[in-house]
Amino acid sequence: MMYPFVEYADKTLVTHSHIIEENGLKIVEVHFERPKPYGFDMARCSLPSYEWIIRDGFTDDEIAMFERSCRDGAHIFYKYAELGGADIAKVV
């Protein structure tokens, strides 16, 4: 399950997973998805390794920006993954 996090001005939607436990490690996957005329651009980063699982359609500069967002916001992604997502409607 992926939880909504934010939508950027270019319609890129950022979502994140719940906590995935593998070999004693807590993992959160952060997914970036942007509509295009026939499908979506997609990228997915696995925290805490910052390994890109999916990279399709985004430029290297966009991926670098997303990685900075993942690194700067890792504590927030983990917090909301533990809570089962943020109730975005109530955050406003």
C-alpha positions as CSV (number, residue, x, y, z in Angstrom):
1,M,0.0,0.0,0.0
2,M,1.2,3.5,-0.9
3,Y,0.2,6.6,1.1
4,P,-0.1,10.0,-0.5
5,F,2.4,12.6,0.6
6,V,2.5,15.6,-1.7
7,E,1.8,16.7,-5.3
8,Y,4.2,19.0,-7.1
9,A,3.2,21.8,-9.4
10,D,4.0,19.7,-12.5
11,K,1.5,17.1,-11.2
12,T,4.2,14.7,-9.9
13,L,2.6,12.8,-7.1
14,V,4.8,11.6,-4.2
15,T,3.7,8.6,-2.2
16,H,5.4,6.3,0.3
17,S,5.0,2.8,1.5
18,H,4.4,1.4,5.0
19,I,7.4,0.1,6.9
20,I,8.8,-3.0,5.1
21,E,10.9,-5.1,7.4
22,E,13.7,-7.1,5.7
23,N,16.5,-8.9,7.5
24,G,16.0,-6.7,10.6
25,L,16.1,-3.5,8.5
26,K,13.2,-1.0,8.3
27,I,12.6,0.1,4.7
28,V,10.4,2.8,3.3
29,E,9.9,3.1,-0.5
30,V,9.2,6.6,-1.8
31,H,7.4,6.7,-5.2
32,F,7.3,9.6,-7.7
33,E,4.8,9.5,-10.5
34,R,3.9,12.1,-13.2
35,P,1.2,11.7,-15.9
36,K,2.2,12.0,-19.5
37,P,0.0,11.7,-22.6
38,Y,0.2,7.9,-22.7
39,G,1.1,6.7,-19.2
40,F,3.3,7.9,-16.4
41,D,6.9,8.8,-15.7
42,M,7.9,6.8,-12.6
43,A,10.7,6.6,-10.1
44,R,11.0,4.8,-6.8
45,C,13.7,5.2,-4.1
46,S,14.3,2.7,-1.3
47,L,15.2,4.2,2.1
48,P,17.6,4.0,3.9
49,S,19.9,2.8,1.0
50,Y,18.7,5.5,-1.4
51,E,18.8,2.9,-4.1
52,W,16.6,3.7,-7.2
53,I,14.4,0.7,-7.8
54,I,12.5,2.3,-10.7
55,R,13.7,5.2,-13.0
56,D,11.6,5.7,-16.1
57,G,11.0,9.1,-17.8
58,F,12.5,11.5,-15.3
59,T,15.7,13.4,-16.1
60,D,18.9,13.0,-14.1
61,D,18.3,16.5,-12.7
62,E,14.8,15.5,-11.5
63,I,16.1,12.3,-10.0
64,A,18.8,14.3,-8.1
65,M,16.1,16.6,-6.8
66,F,14.0,13.7,-5.7
67,E,17.0,12.1,-3.9
68,R,17.6,15.4,-2.0
69,S,13.9,15.3,-1.0
70,C,14.3,11.7,0.2
71,R,17.5,12.4,2.1
72,D,16.2,15.6,3.7
73,G,12.8,14.2,4.5
74,A,13.7,10.6,5.4
75,H,12.7,11.1,9.0
76,I,9.3,12.4,7.9
77,F,8.7,9.4,5.5
78,Y,9.6,7.0,8.3
79,K,7.3,8.9,10.8
80,Y,4.3,8.7,8.5
81,A,5.1,5.2,7.3
82,E,5.0,4.1,11.0
83,L,1.6,6.0,11.5
84,G,0.0,4.5,8.4
85,G,0.2,7.7,6.3
86,A,-0.5,11.3,7.0
87,D,-4.1,12.5,7.1
88,I,-3.3,15.2,4.5
89,A,-6.9,16.6,4.7
90,K,-6.4,17.5,8.3
91,V,-2.9,19.0,7.9
92,V,-4.0,22.1,6.1
